[in-house]
Structure formats: structure tokens, C-alpha cells
Amino acid sequence: MKSMVEKEKKIPVSGAYDVVVVGGGIAGVAAAAAASRNGAKTCLIEKEYGLGGLATLGNVIIYLPLCDGMGNQVIKGLGEELLKLSIKDGYDEIPDCWKKRNGDKKERSEKRYRVDFNPMSYMLELEEFICKNGVKLYYDTRLCSVIKDQGLIKGLIVENKGGRSVIACGAVVDASGDADVCFHAGEKTVSLNTNVRAGWFYYFDGKKVQLKPFTKWYNADGSFRSESGRAFSGTDADDVTDFVLETRKMLKKELISLKKENPKIDPLFMTSIPAMRMTRRLRGKIELEESHDKHYFDDCVGMTGDWRKNGPVFYIPLRALAAVKTGNLITAGRCISAKGEGWDTMRVIPTCAVTGEAAGAASAMLCSARKKSFAELDIPRLQDLLKSQNVLIDRKFAIS
Ligand SMILES: Cc1cc2nc3c(=O)[nH]c(=O)nc-3n(C[C@H](O)[C@H](O)[C@H](O)COP(=O)(O)OP(=O)(O)OC[C@H]3O[C@@H](n4cnc5c(N)ncnc54)[C@H](O)[C@@H]3O)c2cc1C
């Protein structure tokens, strides 16, 4: 690829924060709230104009389970708080057996603890939530690069209507979904070229509003079998643009065929961001995988079940979140270090909230303890802090 030289220039510093969270999806919202609640001066930067990421702007409206499918709750803390917030408007209800304090275990094993929500109501609630939690929010602001010195990110170069500026930082949470900060910081990342066209959309059928969870078959382990001969990685402009154009072509075809059956059908609300499942992620010191089911890690900072089947319980280690070459960088959400089927398990909404909360609390602790690297954190202290905030870290499910 040819290159050109950009003339060296001074960039104004537009803000200085203890913790900067990049990306306002569920992981970023949880991370920013946790960092702020733990005393860090925190900002959240988001390139779009709403919070929730795929969950709201992508119309992905199922808050998947907080339980293991065997009747045990494995996610509390912000994972549960954000589930409750998603149905604050009364769109859905928590299943009865999960509402009661000590609900019947048999019923709980038959009915998983999950809800559906309305994406627009949820986006409004998340916005209020983040402001109430004392987080400075920057919309229309995209992370473009980092200023790194001696293994630490000193500032994030961002662009918005005001031009290009630097936000100075003590710690950074990469909740971009695509590991953008890791990529710019020179971390080892892994891309997955397996995204299939997808875009859940709402339409009016002449009587009521319906949701069409419109997607193609995908394979989480990377052995992609394309229905169209094309898969997408989501990590360059051509690929993202093609994904959006191809998805819209597919939607248009679908709408034409729906209209043939019912001429009163009108599309209402399509996704406003590309609905890609797994794009780019950190390769950390540990890559969580399916075989880690019920394996306890000493640096566990949260737990999750498996949305796809009953039984598995995963202990999430801090090492699967923390960057390797950049002391003050940590990931949250669908770009943490997890591979294969493990990545598919970790990328869903409740688990993104768990890793977000852990990353935010760890970042606040890094700044207050004046440490240079997440590897230097006092793990038992971090675990006690998370537990005091209702995060579940319970060894009783561990078999190794
Ligand atoms: C088709 C589909 C169906 C799904 N179904 C479900 C489901 O039913 N239930 C479920 O729980 N999960 C589901 N998922 C998965 C889940 O929705 C996402 O993986 C999860 O919401 C990801 O959250 P996140 O915060 O990690 O990332 P995202 O939601 O991707 O948020 C990242 C945010 O960062 C912003 N951003 C990105 N780059 C930058 C940058 N450089 N600068 C500034 N901002 C940036 C983005 O605009 C976005 O708002 C589905 C996903 C897809 C694609």
C-alpha cells in the first residue's frame, strides 16, 4: 500500500480523565458506570448518537440469560441492573420463578432468566443512566489513534465536529466491539472473517408492529460455510461498506417478498449500525475457550453461563481482559480475549455487562492505586471490591 506523510502538528488536548471508555455499547456503558462509581473521573466516547451499540442501534432485543440453565443465577451486579433497566418501560417481565428471592430450582432450570426489550426505550434509559452515574459523554466522537509512551497510553486521538483532539487518560477501556484501541496500540489482535449478512428489522403489517430477526446461518468456530460465497470481517472500510450494502440488498428482497404476501407491510426501523457478531478481538495472556467450562482462575473477575446450552459456567479471568503490551489498556465486551466457541459465548449482552463492570472497576483501581499495569493490581482486593458491588464470584461451580 502506498503511503503519504502527514505534516507533524500539535493537537489540542480537549479533556483529561482518569478512565476513558471507548464505545458506548452494553460493555462500555457498564465499564463507564463502574469506573465512575468507584471514584474515577470518567468519560465515554461513542461515534454514533445513542448508547447500547448492537443491543439498541442493532435491534438485538433479547437480553440473554443471567443463569446457567440448571436453576442457578451466575450473573448479578451491573449485568442484572442493566437487565432490569432494559424492561423499565414494562415491555417484558422477569420470569416469576426468578422474581422471588428463593424461587423453585426446578422451575428455574426449566425457565431461563432472560427478557426481551424495546430498543428505543432502552437507549433512552441507558443515556439517562450514564449521565446520572456522573460519566461525561461524548457522542459523534471516534477514536482514531493513540499516543503511547513507555508502554502506556497517554492520550487518545479522537475526531468529531470540533476536529481532531487528544483526550488525556490514566486508563483506557476498549469497548469498541472491534478492538480498535488494541489495534492502534500495537496489541496482538485476531480478526474473524466469518460475519454473515444480518439486520433485524421492525415492520408494520397493517395491524401491528413486528420484529423480523433477519440473519443468515453462521459458524462460530471459524469454519465458515457461506450461503452467498462471501463473508465479512468488519475491519476495513471496503468490507464494512460491502456488508452494509449487501445486507440492505437482502432486506429489500425480503421486503418485496413480504409485500407480495401482504401489500400493507411497511418497513419501520432497520439497524443503523452493521450487525456483525465477531470482528476483531484482543489476543491476551489467556484466550478463554469452551474447554474452560467450570475452570476456576485465581484472577476471576466475573462469571457467565452459556446462552446456547444448559450447564456450562465460565469464570472470566482478568488476564482475558487486560492488554499484554500496554499496561493501562483493558478490553470489555465482544472484543475480549476469547476464542472459537468461547468467543461466541462471551460476546452476548449479559456477559458484555459482566466484563464491562470488571474492566471499569479495575481501571478505577489502577488509577487510585497509581499502578502502571493491570498485571500489578491486587487481585483479592479487586475481587472483594467487585463482590461488595454484588458481582458474583462463586467457586462452588468449579471442577478444576
Ligand atoms: C445479528 C445479531 C444477533 C444477536 N443476537 C443477540 C441476542 O439475541 N442477545 C444477546 O444478548 N446478544 C446478541 N447478539 C450479540 C450482542 O448484541 C453483541 O455482541 C453485544 O451487544 C456487544 O456489545 P459490546 O458493547 O461489546 O459491543 P457493541 O454493541 O458493538 O458496541 C460497541 C460500540 O462502540 C462504538 N464504536 C466502535 N468503534 C468506535 C470507535 N473507533 N470510536 C468510538 N466509538 C466506537 C460503536 O458505535 C458501538 O456503539 C447479537 C449480535 C448480532 C450481530
The ligand as an SDF file (V2000), in Angstrom:
LIG
                    3D

 53 58  0  0  0  0  0  0  0  0999 V2000
  -27.3890  -10.4150   14.3310 C   0  0  0  0  0  0  0  0  0  0  0  0
  -27.0050  -10.4410   15.7930 C   0  0  0  0  0  0  0  0  0  0  0  0
  -27.8700  -11.0150   16.7090 C   0  0  0  0  0  0  0  0  0  0  0  0
  -27.5530  -11.0370   18.0650 C   0  0  0  0  0  0  0  0  0  0  0  0
  -28.4650  -11.5370   18.9780 N   0  0  0  0  0  0  0  0  0  0  0  0
  -28.2440  -11.3890   20.3030 C   0  0  0  0  0  0  0  0  0  0  0  0
  -29.2600  -11.6500   21.2510 C   0  0  0  0  0  0  0  0  0  0  0  0
  -30.3710  -12.0410   20.9100 O   0  0  0  0  0  0  0  0  0  0  0  0
  -28.9860  -11.4600   22.5630 N   0  0  0  0  0  0  0  0  0  0  0  0
  -27.7530  -11.0740   23.0090 C   0  0  0  0  0  0  0  0  0  0  0  0
  -27.5410  -10.9670   24.2270 O   0  0  0  0  0  0  0  0  0  0  0  0
  -26.7700  -10.7980   22.1290 N   0  0  0  0  0  0  0  0  0  0  0  0
  -26.9990  -10.9040   20.7920 C   0  0  0  0  0  0  0  0  0  0  0  0
  -26.0310  -10.5490   19.8880 N   0  0  0  0  0  0  0  0  0  0  0  0
  -24.7160  -10.1360   20.3880 C   0  0  0  0  0  0  0  0  0  0  0  0
  -24.7180   -8.8220   21.1390 C   0  0  0  0  0  0  0  0  0  0  0  0
  -25.7420   -7.9850   20.6920 O   0  0  0  0  0  0  0  0  0  0  0  0
  -23.4160   -8.0580   20.9910 C   0  0  0  0  0  0  0  0  0  0  0  0
  -22.3130   -8.8930   20.8640 O   0  0  0  0  0  0  0  0  0  0  0  0
  -23.2160   -7.1460   22.2050 C   0  0  0  0  0  0  0  0  0  0  0  0
  -24.3320   -6.3000   22.3190 O   0  0  0  0  0  0  0  0  0  0  0  0
  -21.9050   -6.4230   22.0310 C   0  0  0  0  0  0  0  0  0  0  0  0
  -21.7640   -5.3910   22.9780 O   0  0  0  0  0  0  0  0  0  0  0  0
  -20.4250   -4.5350   23.0180 P   0  0  0  0  0  0  0  0  0  0  0  0
  -20.6850   -3.4180   23.9430 O   0  0  0  0  0  0  0  0  0  0  0  0
  -19.2690   -5.4060   23.2610 O   0  0  0  0  0  0  0  0  0  0  0  0
  -20.2110   -4.0150   21.5190 O   0  0  0  0  0  0  0  0  0  0  0  0
  -21.1420   -3.1500   20.5670 P   0  0  0  0  0  0  0  0  0  0  0  0
  -22.5650   -3.3170   20.8630 O   0  0  0  0  0  0  0  0  0  0  0  0
  -20.6540   -3.4600   19.1890 O   0  0  0  0  0  0  0  0  0  0  0  0
  -20.7660   -1.6440   20.9430 O   0  0  0  0  0  0  0  0  0  0  0  0
  -19.5750   -1.0340   20.5210 C   0  0  0  0  0  0  0  0  0  0  0  0
  -19.8170    0.4560   20.4550 C   0  0  0  0  0  0  0  0  0  0  0  0
  -18.5930    1.1070   20.1700 O   0  0  0  0  0  0  0  0  0  0  0  0
  -18.7860    2.1140   19.1880 C   0  0  0  0  0  0  0  0  0  0  0  0
  -17.5020    2.2400   18.4900 N   0  0  0  0  0  0  0  0  0  0  0  0
  -16.8940    1.3180   17.6940 C   0  0  0  0  0  0  0  0  0  0  0  0
  -15.7160    1.7750   17.2550 N   0  0  0  0  0  0  0  0  0  0  0  0
  -15.5630    3.0100   17.7860 C   0  0  0  0  0  0  0  0  0  0  0  0
  -14.5300    3.9900   17.6950 C   0  0  0  0  0  0  0  0  0  0  0  0
  -13.4130    3.7730   16.9680 N   0  0  0  0  0  0  0  0  0  0  0  0
  -14.6970    5.1720   18.3490 N   0  0  0  0  0  0  0  0  0  0  0  0
  -15.8400    5.4130   19.0760 C   0  0  0  0  0  0  0  0  0  0  0  0
  -16.8440    4.5110   19.1850 N   0  0  0  0  0  0  0  0  0  0  0  0
  -16.7020    3.3220   18.5600 C   0  0  0  0  0  0  0  0  0  0  0  0
  -19.8990    1.5500   18.3150 C   0  0  0  0  0  0  0  0  0  0  0  0
  -20.5760    2.5790   17.6310 O   0  0  0  0  0  0  0  0  0  0  0  0
  -20.7830    0.8460   19.3490 C   0  0  0  0  0  0  0  0  0  0  0  0
  -21.7720    1.7000   19.8970 O   0  0  0  0  0  0  0  0  0  0  0  0
  -26.3130  -10.4960   18.5120 C   0  0  0  0  0  0  0  0  0  0  0  0
  -25.4450   -9.9130   17.5830 C   0  0  0  0  0  0  0  0  0  0  0  0
  -25.7880   -9.8690   16.2500 C   0  0  0  0  0  0  0  0  0  0  0  0
  -24.8540   -9.2000   15.2740 C   0  0  0  0  0  0  0  0  0  0  0  0
  1  2  1  0
  2  3  1  0
  2 52  2  0
  3  4  2  0
  4  5  1  0
  4 50  1  0
  5  6  2  0
  6  7  1  0
  6 13  1  0
  7  8  2  0
  7  9  1  0
  9 10  1  0
 10 11  2  0
 10 12  1  0
 12 13  2  0
 13 14  1  0
 14 15  1  0
 14 50  1  0
 15 16  1  0
 16 17  1  0
 16 18  1  0
 18 19  1  0
 18 20  1  0
 20 21  1  0
 20 22  1  0
 22 23  1  0
 23 24  1  0
 24 25  2  0
 24 26  1  0
 24 27  1  0
 27 28  1  0
 28 29  2  0
 28 30  1  0
 28 31  1  0
 31 32  1  0
 32 33  1  0
 33 34  1  0
 33 48  1  0
 34 35  1  0
 35 36  1  0
 35 46  1  0
 36 37  1  0
 36 45  1  0
 37 38  2  0
 38 39  1  0
 39 40  1  0
 39 45  2  0
 40 41  1  0
 40 42  2  0
 42 43  1  0
 43 44  2  0
 44 45  1  0
 46 47  1  0
 46 48  1  0
 48 49  1  0
 50 51  2  0
 51 52  1  0
 52 53  1  0
M  END
$$$$
